[in-house]
Amino acid sequence: MQRNILIIGACGQIGTELTFTLREKHGSDIVIASDIREGNENLMDSGPFELLDATDYDALEEVVAYYEIDEVYLMAAMLSATAEKFPMRAWNLNMNSLFNVLNLAKEKKISKVFWPSSIAVFGPNTPTDHTPQNTIMEPSTVYGISKQSGERWCEYYHNKFGVDVRSVRYPGLISWKTMPGGGTTDYAVEIYHKALSDGAYTCFLNADTMLPMMFMDDAIRATMELMESDFDKIKIRSAYNLAAMSFTPAEVASSIASHIPQFKVNYEPDARQAIANSWPGSIDDSHAQKDWGWKAAFDLEKTTIEMLKNLK
């Protein structure tokens, strides 16, 4: 049976790649991309696109009705570092867009929702090593607060109204196809670009800052596998922990240097260091493994090979 899909925030780092992958799998005409601004030429040429402000309920409802949308992937968000500069704008975008989509699902105008959470839901008092699925969550950033609130609302709408909403807590994401959008883990993409263009990089985090990371192909696959899983298999309706690898800036620099021996890194931590300090170093994703069979495919070395090969 054909399922019409709407991607909100299709021009962002994850949204762009998710759009291409879903179109490849299901056909371009049934995957509708949307964002508040137009995307790159490849995205715009690959299928239907709507200019859409996700905080405008009426506009969203109109697009859903026009295309007879069944599933929504809500990828629009203001990320951690940017959100700290514009707290109210971040809160309004991150929360109102979610309410709009959850309310459409509650009214049975759409049947399934994907909304991404993040490791930003954790805080300085969370256990940092193999952070469990259920633990202390006291986020200290605007982004983290909005994501933790979103998790609670997703679970509430599922329990109260039967909404089929699904979520994962993304770690830092690494991609060669798209640039990151103002997050605390952006260094892990920038460092590969700079290694090839300049042979040197100035990192905004300390050399020994351990953070959970994931290659974008794994993140897209996890998203689609979660959405394609049977309704009964999804036991967690807030957001699943998701893991692939954990590394420090020094470790990724060393991984790059094994391919580009002259590569040099300087460390000049900025405001993002405090955000990184409040996040876990590694994640326990055993619930995702058990419930819907999640397993990451990329480690650091495999990621470095892919990044350098494709960025060249």
C-alpha positions as CSV (number, residue, x, y, z in Angstrom):
1,M,0.0,0.0,0.0
2,Q,1.3,3.4,-1.0
3,R,2.2,5.7,2.0
4,N,2.6,9.4,1.2
5,I,5.5,10.8,3.3
6,L,6.2,14.4,4.3
7,I,9.6,15.5,5.5
8,I,9.7,18.8,7.4
9,G,13.1,20.4,7.6
10,A,14.2,18.5,4.5
11,C,17.1,21.0,3.8
12,G,18.9,20.3,7.0
13,Q,21.9,18.0,7.6
14,I,19.7,14.9,8.3
15,G,16.7,16.0,6.3
16,T,18.6,16.2,3.0
17,E,20.0,12.7,3.2
18,L,16.7,11.3,4.5
19,T,14.8,12.8,1.6
20,F,17.1,11.2,-1.0
21,T,17.1,7.8,0.7
22,L,13.3,7.7,1.1
23,R,12.8,8.8,-2.5
24,E,15.2,6.1,-3.7
25,K,13.3,3.5,-1.7
26,H,9.7,4.6,-2.2
27,G,9.7,6.7,-5.4
28,S,10.2,10.5,-5.7
29,D,6.5,11.4,-6.2
30,I,5.3,10.1,-2.8
31,V,8.0,11.7,-0.7
32,I,7.2,15.4,-0.3
33,A,10.1,17.6,0.9
34,S,9.5,20.8,2.8
35,D,11.4,23.5,4.6
36,I,11.2,27.2,5.5
37,R,13.7,27.8,2.7
38,E,14.7,26.2,-0.6
39,G,17.4,23.5,-0.5
40,N,20.3,22.8,-2.9
41,E,19.7,22.1,-6.6
42,N,19.9,18.4,-6.2
43,L,17.3,18.3,-3.5
44,M,15.0,20.7,-5.4
45,D,15.3,18.6,-8.6
46,S,14.7,15.3,-7.0
47,G,10.9,15.5,-6.3
48,P,8.1,17.6,-5.0
49,F,9.0,20.5,-2.6
50,E,6.8,22.8,-0.5
51,L,7.9,26.0,1.3
52,L,6.5,25.4,4.7
53,D,6.8,27.0,8.2
54,A,6.3,24.1,10.6
55,T,5.1,26.4,13.3
56,D,2.1,27.4,11.2
57,Y,-0.6,24.8,11.9
58,D,-2.9,25.8,9.1
59,A,-0.2,25.8,6.5
60,L,1.0,22.4,7.7
61,E,-2.6,21.0,7.7
62,E,-3.1,22.3,4.1
63,V,0.0,20.5,2.8
64,V,-1.0,17.3,4.7
65,A,-4.5,17.4,3.1
66,Y,-3.3,18.3,-0.4
67,Y,-0.8,15.4,-0.6
68,E,-2.9,13.0,1.5
69,I,0.1,12.5,3.8
70,D,0.3,9.4,6.0
71,E,3.7,9.7,7.6
72,V,5.6,12.8,8.8
73,Y,9.3,13.0,9.6
74,L,9.7,16.2,11.6
75,M,13.4,17.1,11.2
76,A,13.1,20.9,11.7
77,A,14.9,22.1,14.8
78,M,17.3,24.8,16.0
79,L,20.4,22.9,17.3
80,S,22.4,23.2,20.5
81,A,25.0,26.0,19.8
82,T,22.6,28.1,17.7
83,A,19.8,27.7,20.2
84,E,21.9,29.1,23.0
85,K,22.1,32.4,21.1
86,F,18.3,32.5,20.4
87,P,16.6,30.7,23.3
88,M,13.0,31.8,22.6
89,R,13.2,31.3,18.9
90,A,14.6,27.8,19.5
91,W,11.9,26.9,22.0
92,N,9.1,28.1,19.7
93,L,10.4,26.3,16.7
94,N,11.3,23.1,18.4
95,M,8.1,22.8,20.5
96,N,5.4,24.4,18.3
97,S,6.4,22.3,15.3
98,L,6.1,19.2,17.4
99,F,2.7,20.1,18.8
100,N,1.4,20.8,15.3
101,V,2.4,17.4,14.1
102,L,1.3,15.5,17.2
103,N,-2.1,17.3,17.0
104,L,-2.5,16.3,13.3
105,A,-1.9,12.7,14.4
106,K,-4.3,13.0,17.3
107,E,-7.0,14.2,14.9
108,K,-6.2,11.1,12.7
109,K,-5.0,13.3,9.8
110,I,-1.7,11.5,9.7
111,S,-1.0,7.9,10.9
112,K,2.7,7.9,11.9
113,V,5.2,10.4,13.2
114,F,9.0,10.4,13.4
115,W,10.6,13.1,15.6
116,P,14.3,13.1,16.5
117,S,15.5,13.5,20.0
118,S,19.2,13.9,21.0
119,I,21.9,13.0,23.5
120,A,21.3,16.7,24.6
121,V,18.5,15.4,26.8
122,F,21.1,14.3,29.2
123,G,22.8,16.6,31.6
124,P,25.8,17.1,33.9
125,N,24.4,14.7,36.5
126,T,23.7,11.9,34.1
127,P,26.0,8.8,34.3
128,T,28.5,9.5,31.4
129,D,29.7,6.0,30.7
130,H,27.2,3.7,28.8
131,T,24.4,6.1,29.7
132,P,21.3,3.9,30.3
133,Q,18.0,4.3,28.6
134,N,16.3,5.5,31.8
135,T,18.4,7.7,33.9
136,I,18.8,11.2,35.4
137,M,18.0,13.8,32.7
138,E,18.7,17.4,33.7
139,P,19.7,19.1,30.4
140,S,21.5,22.4,30.8
141,T,20.9,23.7,27.2
142,V,17.9,25.2,25.5
143,Y,18.1,22.5,22.8
144,G,18.3,19.7,25.5
145,I,15.4,21.2,27.4
146,S,13.2,21.3,24.3
147,K,14.2,17.7,23.4
148,Q,13.5,16.4,26.8
149,S,10.1,18.2,26.9
150,G,9.4,16.8,23.4
151,E,10.1,13.2,24.6
152,R,7.6,13.6,27.4
153,W,4.9,15.0,25.0
154,C,5.5,12.2,22.5
155,E,5.0,9.6,25.2
156,Y,1.9,11.5,26.5
157,Y,0.3,11.7,23.1
158,H,0.9,8.0,22.5
159,N,-0.5,6.9,25.9
160,K,-3.4,9.4,25.9
161,F,-4.5,9.5,22.2
162,G,-2.8,6.4,20.7
163,V,-0.5,8.4,18.4
164,D,2.1,6.2,16.7
165,V,5.1,8.4,17.3
166,R,8.6,7.1,17.2
167,S,12.0,8.6,18.2
168,V,15.7,8.1,18.7
169,R,18.2,10.1,20.6
170,Y,20.7,10.9,17.9
171,P,24.4,11.2,18.9
172,G,26.7,13.5,17.0
173,L,26.3,12.9,13.2
174,I,29.1,12.8,10.6
175,S,28.4,13.2,6.9
176,W,30.3,14.1,3.8
177,K,27.2,15.1,1.8
178,T,25.9,17.9,4.0
179,M,27.4,20.4,6.3
180,P,26.3,20.4,10.0
181,G,23.9,23.1,11.2
182,G,25.2,24.7,14.5
183,G,25.6,21.8,16.8
184,T,28.2,21.0,19.5
185,T,29.6,17.9,17.6
186,D,30.1,19.9,14.3
187,Y,33.9,19.6,14.7
188,A,33.7,15.9,13.7
189,V,32.6,17.0,10.2
190,E,34.7,20.2,9.9
191,I,37.9,18.3,10.8
192,Y,37.7,16.1,7.7
193,H,37.1,19.1,5.4
194,K,40.0,21.1,6.9
195,A,42.3,18.1,6.8
196,L,41.9,17.9,3.1
197,S,41.8,21.7,2.3
198,D,44.3,23.1,4.8
199,G,46.1,20.1,6.4
200,A,45.3,21.7,9.7
201,Y,42.3,22.3,12.0
202,T,41.6,24.4,15.1
203,C,39.2,22.4,17.2
204,F,36.6,24.2,19.4
205,L,36.6,21.3,21.9
206,N,39.4,19.9,24.1
207,A,41.5,17.1,22.8
208,D,40.1,14.6,25.3
209,T,36.4,15.4,25.0
210,M,34.7,12.0,24.6
211,L,31.3,12.1,22.8
212,P,29.0,9.5,21.2
213,M,29.1,9.8,17.4
214,M,27.5,8.1,14.4
215,F,28.1,8.1,10.6
216,M,25.1,9.5,8.7
217,D,24.4,6.3,6.8
218,D,23.8,4.5,10.1
219,A,21.6,7.3,11.4
220,I,19.4,7.3,8.3
221,R,19.1,3.5,8.4
222,A,18.2,3.5,12.1
223,T,15.5,6.1,11.4
224,M,14.0,4.0,8.6
225,E,14.3,0.7,10.4
226,L,12.5,2.2,13.4
227,M,9.7,3.5,11.2
228,E,9.3,0.2,9.4
229,S,9.1,-1.9,12.6
230,D,5.8,-3.4,13.6
231,F,3.8,-1.2,15.9
232,D,4.0,-3.7,18.8
233,K,7.8,-3.9,18.7
234,I,8.1,-0.2,19.7
235,K,8.1,-0.4,23.5
236,I,9.5,3.1,24.1
237,R,7.5,6.1,23.0
238,S,9.7,8.8,24.4
239,A,12.9,8.1,22.5
240,Y,15.4,5.2,22.1
241,N,19.0,5.5,23.0
242,L,21.0,5.0,19.8
243,A,24.8,4.3,19.6
244,A,27.5,3.5,17.2
245,M,30.9,4.8,18.4
246,S,32.5,7.2,20.9
247,F,35.7,9.1,20.3
248,T,37.6,12.3,21.3
249,P,38.9,15.0,18.9
250,A,42.4,13.6,19.5
251,E,41.3,10.1,18.4
252,V,39.7,11.4,15.2
253,A,42.8,13.5,14.5
254,S,44.9,10.4,14.9
255,S,42.6,8.4,12.6
256,I,43.0,11.1,9.9
257,A,46.7,11.4,10.4
258,S,47.1,7.7,9.6
259,H,45.9,8.7,6.1
260,I,47.3,12.3,6.0
261,P,50.5,12.1,8.0
262,Q,51.2,15.9,8.0
263,F,47.8,16.8,9.5
264,K,48.0,19.0,12.5
265,V,45.3,20.0,15.1
266,N,45.2,22.9,17.6
267,Y,42.7,23.0,20.4
268,E,41.0,26.3,21.3
269,P,37.8,25.4,23.3
270,D,34.9,27.9,23.1
271,A,31.4,28.1,24.6
272,R,30.6,24.7,23.1
273,Q,33.0,23.0,25.5
274,A,30.6,23.6,28.4
275,I,27.8,22.0,26.4
276,A,29.9,19.0,25.5
277,N,31.0,18.6,29.2
278,S,27.3,18.1,30.1
279,W,26.8,15.2,27.6
280,P,27.5,11.5,27.9
281,G,30.7,9.9,26.7
282,S,29.1,6.7,25.6
283,I,25.5,5.3,25.2
284,D,23.8,2.0,26.1
285,D,21.4,1.3,23.3
286,S,20.5,-2.3,24.3
287,H,16.7,-1.5,24.2
288,A,16.9,-0.5,20.5
289,Q,19.0,-3.6,19.8
290,K,16.4,-5.8,21.6
291,D,13.2,-4.2,20.4
292,W,13.8,-3.6,16.7
293,G,17.1,-5.2,16.0
294,W,19.3,-2.1,15.7
295,K,23.0,-2.6,15.0
296,A,25.5,0.1,13.9
297,A,27.8,-0.7,10.9
298,F,30.4,2.1,11.0
299,D,33.2,2.6,13.5
300,L,35.8,5.4,13.5
301,E,38.2,3.9,11.0
302,K,35.5,3.0,8.5
303,T,34.0,6.5,9.0
304,T,37.4,8.2,8.3
305,I,37.9,6.1,5.1
306,E,34.5,7.0,3.8
307,M,34.8,10.7,4.7
308,L,38.3,11.2,3.1
309,K,37.4,9.1,0.0
310,N,34.2,11.0,-0.7
311,L,35.4,14.5,0.2
312,K,38.4,14.2,-2.1
